[in-house]
């Protein structure tokens, strides 16, 4: 990866959770040590294939992507959405000989650019600066912990019995995370249905009923929880 390539994304990479605590001037040589490689993908292209194992971590530089479970029947379950600066594949890169499950993949939702890092090389690289290595390990542990908490919250939504209860749980969480009763969710309707593992038509009907009951207002991906909603939680 050339210096010009790094300069294009330097600000984004310096904010990436994996590189917190690392001096900006050290970022370029560190990426070289990690054998950073930039790769572009078209919409719907696979970033990580089901069952794949290559010990690399991806950082999304441009575009938007999904990590999802794709059943043989064609059913899709959205596991997480990726935006610029997000890491993916880290759990499988850190676990020796681990591979993605046979039905899980990362797919581009629009044209994407990904920076690939050889994390297995990093773990075995003895000449890497000890301070940088310690920072990367600490940051990786934080990333894994944050994603574990995210998964726990999602399980909380999915454990609800009805589509209505799943929506109420998810919207309340988003409001809490944003610190406001008005917020924008990161999903369109189909992606939200896939994330909550519900039928899109049933979810749209449930949203309409919640609005008719005066609990929420919404336009596309922007939602507002009313005072009446607060009485539920």
C-alpha positions as CSV (number, residue, x, y, z in Angstrom):
1,X,0.0,0.0,0.0
2,X,1.5,3.3,-1.0
3,X,1.8,6.5,1.0
4,X,-0.7,8.1,-1.4
5,X,-3.2,5.3,-0.7
6,X,-2.8,6.0,3.1
7,X,-3.2,9.7,2.7
8,X,-6.6,9.3,1.1
9,X,-8.0,7.5,4.2
10,X,-5.6,8.8,6.9
11,X,-8.2,10.7,8.9
12,X,-10.7,7.7,8.8
13,X,-8.0,5.2,9.8
14,X,-6.7,7.4,12.7
15,X,-10.3,7.4,14.1
16,X,-10.6,3.6,13.7
17,X,-11.0,1.8,17.1
18,X,-8.2,-0.6,16.2
19,X,-5.6,2.3,16.0
20,X,-6.5,4.3,19.1
21,X,-3.5,5.4,21.1
22,X,-1.1,5.0,18.2
23,X,0.7,8.2,17.1
24,X,-0.3,9.4,13.6
25,X,3.3,9.3,12.3
26,X,3.5,5.6,13.3
27,X,0.4,4.6,11.3
28,X,2.0,4.4,7.9
29,X,4.9,2.0,8.9
30,X,2.5,0.0,11.0
31,X,0.2,-0.6,8.1
32,X,3.2,-1.7,6.1
33,X,4.0,-4.2,8.8
34,X,0.5,-5.5,8.7
35,X,0.8,-5.9,4.9
36,X,-2.2,-3.6,4.3
37,X,-3.9,-4.1,1.0
38,X,-6.7,-2.0,-0.5
39,X,-9.4,-3.6,-2.6
40,X,-12.5,-2.3,-4.3
41,X,-15.8,-4.2,-4.6
42,X,-18.9,-3.7,-6.7
43,X,-22.5,-3.7,-5.2
44,X,-23.6,-7.2,-4.0
45,X,-20.0,-8.5,-4.2
46,X,-18.9,-10.8,-1.4
47,X,-16.2,-9.3,0.9
48,X,-16.0,-12.5,2.9
49,X,-17.3,-15.8,1.7
50,X,-19.1,-18.3,3.8
51,X,-16.6,-20.9,5.1
52,X,-13.7,-18.7,4.3
53,X,-10.6,-18.4,6.6
54,X,-7.6,-16.3,5.7
55,X,-6.5,-14.7,9.0
56,X,-7.2,-11.1,7.7
57,X,-9.2,-8.3,9.2
58,X,-11.2,-5.9,7.0
59,X,-11.7,-2.2,7.6
60,X,-14.4,-0.7,5.5
61,X,-13.0,2.5,3.9
62,X,-15.9,3.4,1.6
63,X,-19.5,2.4,1.0
64,X,-21.8,0.2,3.1
65,X,-21.9,-3.5,3.7
66,X,-23.7,-6.2,5.6
67,X,-22.6,-9.2,7.6
68,X,-25.5,-11.6,7.1
69,X,-26.7,-15.2,7.2
70,X,-27.9,-16.5,3.9
71,X,-30.0,-19.6,3.9
72,X,-30.2,-22.1,1.0
73,X,-33.9,-21.1,0.8
74,X,-32.9,-17.5,0.0
75,X,-33.9,-16.2,3.4
76,X,-31.5,-13.5,4.7
77,X,-30.8,-12.6,8.4
78,X,-28.9,-9.4,8.8
79,X,-26.3,-9.7,11.6
80,X,-24.8,-6.2,11.4
81,X,-24.3,-3.3,9.1
82,X,-20.9,-2.0,8.3
83,X,-20.1,1.7,7.7
84,X,-16.7,3.4,6.9
85,X,-14.2,2.8,9.7
86,X,-15.9,-0.4,10.9
87,X,-13.9,-3.6,11.3
88,X,-15.2,-7.1,10.3
89,X,-13.9,-10.6,10.3
90,X,-11.8,-9.9,13.5
91,X,-13.2,-12.8,15.5
92,X,-12.2,-15.3,12.8
93,X,-8.8,-13.7,12.3
94,X,-8.0,-13.9,15.9
95,X,-9.1,-17.6,16.4
96,X,-6.6,-20.1,15.0
97,X,-7.9,-22.1,12.1
98,X,-11.4,-20.6,12.5
99,X,-13.6,-20.0,9.4
100,X,-16.9,-18.3,8.8
101,X,-19.9,-20.5,9.3
102,X,-21.1,-22.1,6.0
103,X,-24.1,-19.7,5.9
104,X,-22.5,-16.4,7.0
105,X,-20.9,-13.9,4.7
106,X,-20.1,-10.2,4.3
107,X,-21.7,-8.6,1.2
108,X,-21.4,-5.1,-0.3
109,X,-24.7,-3.2,-0.1
110,X,-23.2,-0.6,-2.5
111,X,-19.8,-0.2,-4.1
112,X,-17.2,-0.6,-1.4
113,X,-13.5,-0.2,-0.7
114,X,-11.9,-2.4,2.0
115,X,-8.5,-2.3,3.7
116,X,-7.3,-5.8,4.5
117,X,-4.8,-6.4,7.3
118,X,-2.9,-9.6,8.0
119,X,-3.7,-10.1,11.7
120,X,-2.1,-13.5,11.9
121,X,1.2,-12.0,10.7
122,X,0.8,-9.3,13.4
123,X,0.4,-11.9,16.2
124,X,3.5,-13.7,15.1
125,X,5.6,-10.6,14.2
126,X,8.4,-10.3,16.7
127,X,10.0,-7.1,15.3
128,X,6.9,-5.0,15.7
129,X,7.2,-2.2,18.2
130,X,6.1,-3.6,21.7
131,X,4.1,-0.4,22.5
132,X,2.3,-0.6,19.2
133,X,1.6,-4.3,19.6
134,X,0.3,-3.8,23.1
135,X,-2.0,-1.0,21.9
136,X,-3.3,-3.1,19.0
137,X,-4.1,-6.0,21.3
138,X,-5.8,-3.8,23.8
139,X,-7.9,-2.2,21.1
140,X,-8.8,-5.5,19.5
141,X,-10.0,-6.7,22.9
142,X,-12.2,-3.6,23.2
143,X,-13.6,-4.2,19.7
144,X,-14.5,-7.8,20.5
145,X,-16.1,-6.7,23.8
146,X,-18.1,-4.0,22.2
147,X,-19.4,-6.4,19.5
148,X,-20.2,-9.0,22.2
149,X,-22.4,-6.3,24.0
150,X,-24.0,-5.5,20.6
151,X,-24.8,-9.1,20.1
152,X,-26.3,-9.4,23.6
153,X,-28.6,-6.4,22.9
154,X,-29.7,-7.9,19.7
155,X,-30.5,-11.2,21.4
156,X,-32.6,-9.2,23.8
157,X,-34.7,-7.9,20.9
158,X,-35.0,-11.3,19.2
159,X,-36.1,-12.9,22.5
160,X,-39.4,-10.9,22.3
161,X,-42.3,-13.0,21.2
162,X,-44.1,-10.7,18.8
163,X,-43.1,-8.4,16.0
164,X,-44.6,-5.5,17.9
165,X,-42.5,-6.3,21.0
166,X,-39.3,-6.6,18.9
167,X,-39.9,-3.2,17.4
168,X,-40.6,-1.5,20.7
169,X,-37.5,-3.0,22.2
170,X,-35.3,-2.0,19.3
171,X,-36.7,1.6,19.0
172,X,-36.3,2.1,22.7
173,X,-32.7,1.0,22.5
174,X,-31.9,3.3,19.6
175,X,-33.5,6.2,21.5
176,X,-31.3,5.4,24.6
177,X,-28.2,5.2,22.5
178,X,-28.8,8.5,20.8
179,X,-29.9,10.2,23.9
180,X,-33.0,11.6,22.2
181,X,-36.6,10.6,21.4
182,X,-35.9,11.5,17.7
183,X,-33.2,9.5,15.9
184,X,-32.3,7.9,12.6
185,X,-31.9,4.1,12.4
186,X,-29.2,2.6,10.2
187,X,-31.6,0.3,8.3
188,X,-34.2,0.6,5.6
189,X,-37.4,-1.4,6.0
190,X,-36.1,-4.6,4.5
191,X,-32.9,-4.5,6.4
192,X,-34.7,-3.8,9.7
193,X,-37.0,-6.8,9.1
194,X,-33.9,-8.9,8.4
195,X,-32.2,-7.6,11.5
196,X,-35.2,-8.4,13.7
197,X,-35.9,-11.7,11.9
198,X,-39.5,-10.8,11.1
199,X,-41.6,-10.6,7.9
200,X,-41.4,-7.2,6.3
201,X,-45.1,-6.9,5.6
202,X,-46.0,-7.9,9.2
203,X,-43.4,-5.4,10.5
204,X,-44.8,-2.6,8.3
205,X,-48.3,-3.4,9.7
206,X,-47.0,-3.3,13.2
207,X,-45.3,0.1,12.6
208,X,-48.5,1.5,11.3
209,X,-50.4,0.3,14.3
210,X,-47.9,1.8,16.7
211,X,-48.3,5.2,14.9
212,X,-52.1,4.9,15.0
213,X,-51.8,4.3,18.7
214,X,-49.8,7.5,19.1
215,X,-46.7,5.7,20.3
216,X,-44.3,6.7,17.4
217,X,-43.9,9.0,14.4
218,X,-41.7,8.1,11.5
219,X,-40.6,9.0,8.0
220,X,-38.4,6.5,6.3
221,X,-35.5,5.9,8.7
222,X,-36.2,8.7,11.1
223,X,-38.3,7.9,14.2
224,X,-39.7,9.9,17.1
225,X,-41.0,8.3,20.3
226,X,-43.9,10.1,21.8
227,X,-44.6,10.9,25.4
228,X,-47.1,8.0,25.4
229,X,-44.3,5.6,24.4
230,X,-42.4,6.6,27.5
231,X,-45.2,5.2,29.6
232,X,-44.5,1.7,28.3
233,X,-40.9,1.6,29.4
